[in-house]
Amino acid sequence: MTTTTATTTATATATATATATATAEATTLLVEAVRAGRTAEVVSLLDGMTDAERRTCFPRLKAVRQELRALRWSAESRRAHPALHAAGAACQTGAAAVADWLAAVDMRWSQASPAVLLHVLGDRDPAWLADVVHRLARRPSGSNVSYELMAGLVRLAGCPVPTTEAYLRGWLNDVSGGWQRGGTVCDRLRRDPHLAELVAALFRTEGIGAQLGWLSADGPDGWTGALARLTAEGALDRRAMVDACVARLLRGGAPAELRVFLRLLHDLALTPEEERLRTADWTALASDGVPTVASHAQSVLGTLALAGELAPRRLAEATDAVLFRTEKKLVRAQLVLLGKVLARDPAAAGDLLPAAAGAFGHEDSDVQERALKLVERHVGKVTDPDVREELAGAAEQLIPALRSRAVHTLGATPPEARPVVHEEVLPPPPLPVRLTPAPATAVEVAEEISALLASGSDVAAFERTLDGLVRQAHRDREALLEALAPVVARRWWADPELRQGHPSDGFFARRHELFDSTRAFDLLLATLYGEVRTDTLHRVVREGVPNSGCAHNSLARPFEARMWEAAHRLRTDPQPFLLATPTWDTGLLEADELVDRLDACRRAGSRVAPVDFGQALLRVRRDDRTAAVAAAERAAALGTEEGERLARLLTAERTAPSVTRRTADTRILVELGEVPDLQGEEFPAALRLLGCPVIPYSDRWYCGHWSDGIRRHWFAVVPDRPELVAARLLRDVSGVAVDDQRGAAAAVLPRLAEADGEAGEAAHLCLAYGLGARHGEDRLAAVDALLVLAARGRLDADRLGADLGQLVRRGAVKAARLADAVRTAAATGANATVWAVLRQVLPVLLADLATSARTASARGLGELLAVAAECAERTGARGGLPHLSSVADRRGGSRLVTQARRLRAALAADSAAA
């Protein structure tokens, strides 16, 4: 018995050893085949393994994957990944683990073919395969999971089809791109066993409509036509399709996405009965749908109403909703529909005319007049005195000229004969905010810098954080380095793997420009941690940042020079603090505060940094002459060279540059002459650039100063002379109107309006271009600037109006865009401000119209006249307007002529409605 047992044990041990050896050899062969990218050999080896042997191989495959991650885009990695993708999926047993492996980011762009994956996974339990495919389908659509793989797994598992976004997008692309299989989209859909489930999911999935629309072509390969044809054949349930399509339109969304479902609804060709049963849906869509959908719903309701299938009361409810919309085309179409219905059914006047009177309060006076004409034409059909009284009461919303007419036709109450008392509503002028003290500890400095690097900063946050960094580097450098370690660990220049072959010093040595505050702090932190060489810092400080050759060079160089100087001092001679840190968030520095800092430097024996001190001189406040003279006396008493320079600056007269207008194509730009008081030797070379002339088109067009992250700092370079900044940004800002650009150019306008100092010719031209910007958000920025300048008493309305008139006349600004901007400003309550501007704009454009019937500036002029008329009515403005009568006396009822008549009546009226 003992001998037998021993023999059995020895045999088992030998068998286990042989098995282990064989498994190890098989694993080695598999890994070698994976490394060599021999996918066919990998599949063959996997076919000969049991599940246990496959699981044994997985740790080695995992190690290979980790090794290839470090190589990333190497040839070895690209060669091995498809085989590794298949082997790793086959050697795991958990559905979640396999799904994670198949959809892993590092496998995404070099995968095994779906056929190979289906082969190595095909022998698994169907329930397990179903779990895997549903996990894959729930991945984001950007995970690049193969649709062919997911569809194959569904087929093998025999499970319900996933209806996730990722699966649907793959299905759409597969059907649309299946021309190689022959037939049309309709033919391929007809053969799909999961057609009904997947089509139903199209209506439920957000965002899928945009792709469906992109894939929907006209003709036999069009998706909407194919779905409509399959519905007519009975392959898809018609009622479910119509209900789903209408429900999707009711849910709303992006217009581009809804257009494809609206097209499908057209292709389904609803019968009159189907349309009648969904009357409530058409009313809701006409009320709240996007314009294209609302227009379709409106047409369906009109068809039903004219066919007698829609009760007058229901049409009145729909009218109330449509007239509330801002799209004038829909409103006008609804009024036309009411006229047609009233012509067919006079008895409906009692229900429909009060609904039409809802347009009496519309913002467009043309719509008001259309509604009044409709009511006047049919009011005789109303027999109920309560309805007549309701119409007369609604007429009080009409503009004064129409209200006076309604007195005779509808029995409305005459407007009170008393002068209009207008109260201008402007935003409160922005007040400067004093900067809080610099961060007091190294930890606080690190926290502030981390927040700044993550999300940017305004001038105030940047300056106080910069000052805190300088102070802590002087006070306790080691503590600062320790506190900054977690922040620095995430920076690109501190990670050797991210900058292989690109030393940090080489980067900063080649790229001196600092395009935003983040790049500035990267330079300072890299300097602190020894990633920038001292000779690099010394060379840039000595030679200066190279000329960028663009209009912004003189604005960018002072900021860059100060940062490079601060970095150099951090390495060679840390300063106790910065002299140029402003007192206020606008960038202004109080003179007494600068004197105190110079005194502290004198007592500490600290060497003054030239650029930092020059920047302080540019920022020092000089408008309060009493305070400036007192501070000058204190500065002179310091007995230092810097004190003497400050004293001279505070007592010197400021000179303004000469201003010359220049025109090129449609633009109007300005040329500034030299600024003598900025050319003195007390300013370093980088700062003296601000005193150089500004000549349009003398520099190259392209530059790298496109980010708003750096532009916001330029206003703080010369905080009380915004005209010097505006002249250098004028060409950029003009692009938002002339070239239809979008972005940071118009974002400077509110900062320009909030800057200390008077707004001159360049600033007003910037504002004029902004008001004519192509994009709505840029026009809103200009409106904000307009209101701020008006609230601060710094808006020259005559100058702005004259500029706008010339720009519209030249075609640089389109009248329709300007009308939208000034209408927005007037809607805030700034009617007098808007009228003061338009009073100068309109004569220029009307004069052109008086001499020629066809001018570019005439397009949109009617909209400008409408805004001007409304402002005149609200403010009680009186007097004549040159050339207005010549337009108002024209024949016809165009918007241009009717609004000219309205404005003339408002300016000539003895009284107006309150």
Secondary structure, DSSP 8 states (H G I E B T S, - for coil): -HHHHHHHHHHHHHHHHHHHHHHHHHHHHHHHHHHHT-HHHHHHHHHT--HHHHHHHHHHHHHHHHHHHHHTTSHHHHHHHHHHHHHHHHT---HHHHHHHHT-GGGTTS---HHHHHHHHTTS-HHHHHHHHHHHHTS-GGG---HHHHHHHHHHHT-----SHHHHHHHHHHHHTGGGG-S-HHHHHHT-TTHHHHHHHHHHSTTHHHHHHHH--SSTT-HHHHHHHHHHHTSS-HHHHHHHHHHHHHH---HHHHHHHHHHHHHH---HHHHHHTHHHHHHHHHHS-HHHHHHHHHHHHHHHHTT-S-HHHHHHHHHHHHTSS-HHHHHHHHHHHHHHHHH-GGGHHHHHHHHGGGGG-S-HHHHHHHHHHHHHHGGG---HHHHHHHHHHGGGS-HHHHHHHHHHT-------S---------------B------SHHHHHHHHHHHHHH---HHHHHHHHHHHHHHHHH-HHHHHHHHHHHHTTSGGG-TTTTTT--HHHHHHH-----SHHHHHHHHHHHHTT-S-HHHHHHHHHH------STTHHHHHHHHHHHHHHHHHHHHS--SS-S---SBTTS-B-HHHHHHHHHHHHHHT----HHHHHHHHHHB--S-HHHHHHHHHHHHHT-SHHHHHHHHHHHS------EEEEEETTEEEEEE---GGGSSTTS-HHHHGGGS-B-TTSS-S--S---HHHHHHHTTTSTT-HHHHHHHHHHHHHHHHHS---SHHHHHHHHHHHSSS---HHHHHHHHHHHT-SSHHHHHHHHHHHHHHHHTT---HHHHHHHHHHHHHHTSS-HHHHHHHHHHHHHTT-HHHHHHHHHHHHHHHHHHHHH-S--GGGTTHHHHHHHHHHHHHHHT--S--TTHHHHHTSSS--HHHHHHHHHHHHHH-S----
